[in-house]
Every structure is written in structure tokens, then in C-alpha cells.
Amino acid sequence: MNAISVLPPLPDYAVEVSGVTKTYRGNKRMPPKEALRGIDLKIPRGCIFGLLGPNGAGKSTLINILAGLVIKSSGEAKVWGYEVDGNSRMAKSAIGVVPQELNLDAFFTPRELLEVQAGLYGVPKKERRTDELLEAVDLTAKAHAYARTLSGGMRRRLMVAKAMVHNPPVLVLDEPTAGVDVELRRALWDYVRKLNAAGTTVLLTTHYLEEAQELCDQIAIINHGELVAHDTTRNLLGRIDSKRVTITVDRDLIEVPANMQPYGWQMETPRTLSLVYMPSKISIGQLLMVVQVNGLSIVDLSTRETDLEDIFLQLTQRKAA
């Protein structure tokens, strides 16, 4: 009777970080730098997860710890259930990283680059997915062209394919759409969604807040090495109780009417007024009634909901203060 092999259960969390700190040792010219301060983070398997923060916040340090490129000072970090220190080989095999820098050998073709990368990860030739990956990132026509002849967008897509050669369950995209045009950004978003639909957990860092808002199931925000927020995207967007309303009235005004000033109405143009208000404290109907008391007719009205940028600025500015 043949023995039946039992696959290990899939982890609940693709990434688990507990109490992770990192302090870079200083020298005579520079003092020690505390890059991460007790980070606790769990990234559920199968999600698209956004990691946000200003420059120097600690995002890259955390990613490099997960990738095995930086040694943490303390704490515990796991990728796909494998300790990045205690079982580094398995942890590295479970993660693919697309760095922000386009570090490609200029004299290799895309096909050669993927084949070499697969060899470095020990992927047997019969199990390599070079053609599949080239097609997925729309580079089949450039398979035999030197990397130096590829456009910036093509190189970015090739970096994604390179990170996927060993079919890792966790993919890290560090600023994947930095410096690319809107059309390419949308194409990369579509590809990320396809990878995620196929089961890949995606960890995304980005400066484009609308990118995180559109793609991510959950978002964490790091500032000055500390985790200042971690929640579902929907819950984060619900944190700020504010809306902006802009109205256009039927005649020119010299100033904001006296009875509207206590509410915070601001004049944008002689006929345009705007206000940021808290829906939990006052209704828009009450605000518009104050406008009409002055004999003004509203010819146009628009409102803007809270977005991720508002939350990001509020949280990071609060921490800085």
C-alpha cells in the first residue's frame, strides 16, 4: 500500500510580525537610528495589503527583514509560517520581492533573465514558467530583446515576472508604479488583481494613495518606525467624520455672509463657497438652509467624501506633533 502524502495546512496569515525592532548602528558622524519600534502586524493569507508611510518611515526596512536582506534587532517575523531567521531558506522561497529600483542586467534578454532567476531558486527546467510569465506581463514579443532596449514600463513588468519565477505565495511590490504613466499603472493593477485572484497574497507599498484605496483589502500605516494604523480599507475610510461641500450661488458676493461665518464657510470665488463639516454634528440640510436665509439661490452643489489621503495626513501629522 502506497503511503499518502499529507500537505501541511495553509497558514492563516501570510506574514506575521511580532515586536519587531531594528536599530542601525551609528558611527562617529551619525548617531544610531531606530528604524522600527516594536512592529506588530498580521497579514491575512489571500489579501491585497497596503503598507503606507512617508519617506523614511520604516517601510523598506520591514520589507527587507521579511525578504531576509536585513537582520532585525529583536522580535519575530514569519513568512508563510516560516521564521525569517530560524528557517530562512523556506521563508525566502515563500516570498518574491519587486524592488523599487530597476536592477536588471542590461545585456540579458527577458527570457534569459527569467531562466537565470529560476535557476537561482532551484526551479527544475521542466517546472519553469518562463513563457507563461512573459505572456502574463505582455513581454512575449520582447522575449529575445536586450533588457537595455526595453522601456521603463516594460522593465517594471519584467521585474514582476522575475519575482514570480519560483511561484511564491507572497509577493511584495515596493512602489511598483512609481514613475509610470496612467495607462501602464492600470495594466499593472489588473495584473495584481489576477495574481491575487489566483491565490497570491500581495503586499503593496505605494505613494499613490488612490492606488491603495482602489486595490487593498487592508492597510497599515507606518510613521517614524511605529505602526499608527491597521484596519480594513473601509474601516479606515470611516475613521474621519468629515465631508467637504462646495456650492455655487446665483450672484457675486463681496464676503461670506455674517450668519454663515460661524459655520466655517470659505469663499473660493465671488460665487463659490466651500465648507468642511462633520456629518455627525450637523446635517447638510441645516447648512444649506443658512445659505438660503440670505436670499441666495444654489445653482450648483458638490460634496467630497473622506478619502485615504485625509486619513494618512491626519495620522502622520498627529504623530509628528
N, C-alpha and C positions, 0 to 999 in steps of 0.2 A: 504494500500500500504506500503510495507516494505521500510524503508529508505536504501539508498545505501551508504555504507561507502566509502569514498574517501581517498586513501592513500596519505600521504604527498609526494611531489615531491622529487626525489633523489637529493642530493646536487651535485653541480658541482665539489666541492673539498672535498675529504675525510678528509683532515686535513688542517686547516688554522691557521697560526701563524702570529701575527702582533705585532711588537715591544716588543717581549718577552725578559725580562731580569731575571737573577737570581744571587743574591749575597748571599753567605753563610756567616753568621756572624762569626767573629773571636773570639778569646779568648786571654788570657794573653800570650799564647805561639805562637799562629798563627794569622796573620792579616786576615781581611775579604777577601774572594775570589770571584771575579766576574766570574762566570761560563758561563753566557750567556750575550751577549751585543746587545740588540735590534735586535733579530732574526725576519726576515720577510720571510715566507715560505708558499707556497700553493702547496699541493699535489693533483693532479687531481684524481678523482674517477676512479677506474678500472686499475690503472697502477701499475707497479713494480718500486718502488722508492728507490734509493740508498742514504744512508746518510753516508758519509765518513769523516774521520778526524783522526789525530794521537791520541794517548792516552792522556786523559785529555783535549781534545778539547771542550767538552761540549755535545757530542752525547747522553750519558746516562742521563744527566740532562734533556735534551729536551724530551727524551722518557719518563722519569719518570714524567715529567709535564703532558704529554699527557695522561699517564695512571692514573693520579690522585694520584701519590705516593709522589710527590714533589710539594710544593706550589710556584708558580712563584712570583718574586718580583714585576713585572709590565708587562703590555701588555695584549694581548688577545690570547687565544688558543681555537680552536674548533675541535672536532672530530665528523665527520658526521653531522656537523651543530650545534652540542650541545656544549655550553660553558663548559669547564672543571671545572670552578668554579661555575657558576650560575646554571648549570644543570648537576651536576657531576654524578648523577645516570644514566642518559641516555648516557652521554659521556662514562662512564665506560662500559656500556652494548654494546657499538658500537666498542670496541677495545679489541683485545686479544694480550697479550704480551708473547713472548717466551724469557725469560731472558738468559743471557749467562751462569749463574750458574745453575747446575742441582739440583734444590731443590725439591727432591721427597721424600716422606715418604717411607723408606726402607722396611717397613713391610706391605705395601699395595700392592695389585696386580694392574696391569694396569686397569682392569675393575673397581675395587673399586675406584681408583684414579679419573677416569673419571666420575663415578657416583657421588662421593662426590663433585667434582668441579661443575658439572651440578646443584647439589642441592644448592650450594652456590650462584649460579647465578639465582636461582629460576626457572630453566627449569622444567616443569611438566614431570613426568615419561614417559607419552605417547609420548612426543615430544623429548625425548633424543635420541642421535645418537651414542651411545656407540659402538655398533657393527660396524657401518659404519665407524667410526673414527679409530677403531682398525684395520680394514681391509685396510683403506686408508694409514696408516703408517706401514703396514705389521707387525702387532703385534698380529694378531688373535691367532696364536699358543702360544703366551705368555700371553694370557689374564688372566690366573689364577696363573701366577708365581709371586713370590715376586719381587718387584722392585729392591731389592738389588742384585738379581741374573742376572739382565739384563746387557748387555754390554753397554759401553758408547754411542755407536751409537743408540742402542735401546732406551736408556733413552732420548737421544736427540729427537728422533722421538715421544716418548711419551709426551714430553714437548710441541711439536707442536700440538698433538691431544688435550692435556689438554687446550691449549689456544683457541681451536676451539669449545669447548663444547656448548657455547651459540651462535654459528653461527655468530660471529661478522663480520661486513662488512669490518673492517680494522684489519689487522694482522701485528704486529711488530715482526720482527725476529732480535734479538740482537746477532750478531756473531753466527749464527746458525750452522756453520760448523767448528767452532774452535776446533782443536784437533781431527778431524775425518779423516778417510782415504779417498782417492780419489774416491773410488767406492761409499761409503756412501754419499759423497758430491754430486756426480752426481745424486744419487737417491733422495736426498733432493731437488736438483734443479728441477728435474722432478715434484716432488710433489708441489713445489711452483708454477710452471707453471700451473699445473692443478687447483690449488686453484684460481689463477688469472684468468684463462680461465672461471671459474665458477662465476666470478664476484667479488672476494675478492681483495681489494686493499692491496698491500703488501709493507710495509716499512722495508727495509733491511739495517742493519749496518754490515759491514764486513771489515776485514783487508786484505782479498784476493781480490786484485784489478781486477784480471781476472774474479772473480765471479760477481762483479758489472758490469763489461764490458759486460759479456755474458747475464746477466739476466735483467738488469734495462733499463727502458724506459727513465727515467730521473735520474739525480744525483745532489745532493747538497754536497758541501764540507765545513765543519766547521773547523776553526782553531783558537785557543785562544778565544773561545766563540763567534766568529764572522763568518758570512756566507761569504765565499770568492768566491764561485762559485755556480751557479744553472742554469742548462740547460739540454737539451736533451743529451743523451749519444753521439749521432752522432755529435752534435754541439761542445760538449766539446772536442771530439777527433780531431775536425778540428781546435782547437784553436792554436795548436803549429805547426808552419811551419818548420818542421824538419823531416829528414829521415836519417837513417844510411845505408851506403853501405859498404860492405866488399868484397874485391877481393883477389883472389889467382893468382899469376903470375907464369911464367914458369921457373924462376930461382931465386936463392938466392940473396938477397940484403944485403949490409952492412949497408945502411942507406936509408932514404926516399930521392929520387932524388930531387935535388935543386929546379927544376921548379914545383914540387908537394907540397913542404913545405908551400908556402903561402896560399894554399887552406885548409890546416889543416890535410892533410893525416897523419895517425899514423901507425907505424909499430907494428903489433901484433906478427908476427914470421918473419923469414927471407924471407918467400914467401907470407905473408898475410898482407894486408894493409886495414885500415878502415878509414872512414870519416863520420862525421855528417855534413849535409849540408842543406840549405834552398831551397826547390824546387822553391819558388817564385823568388829567386835571380839568380839561376844558374841551368842549366839542367844537368842531369846525363850524357848526351852525351858529353857535354863540359868537364866534369870531366874525363871521360874515354879517351877522345882524348889526354888530358895531359899525361895520363899513356902511351899511345901508342907512343907518341913522343919520349919517352925514349927507344924505341925498345922492350918494354915489351909486351908479349902476355898474355891475361887474360884467364886462364883455368877454373876459377870458379868465380861466382858473386852471391851475395845475398843482398837483401835490407830488412830493417825492418821499418814498418810504426810506426807512433806515437801510443802509447797506453796510457791507463788511468794512468798508473804509472808515465809516464813522466809528465802529466798534474798535478797530485797530488803533486809530488815533486816540480814542478815549482811553483805552487800556495802557498804551505805551506812554502817553503823556502823563497819565496818573502816576505811573511807576517812576517816571523821570522826576516828577515833582516831589 
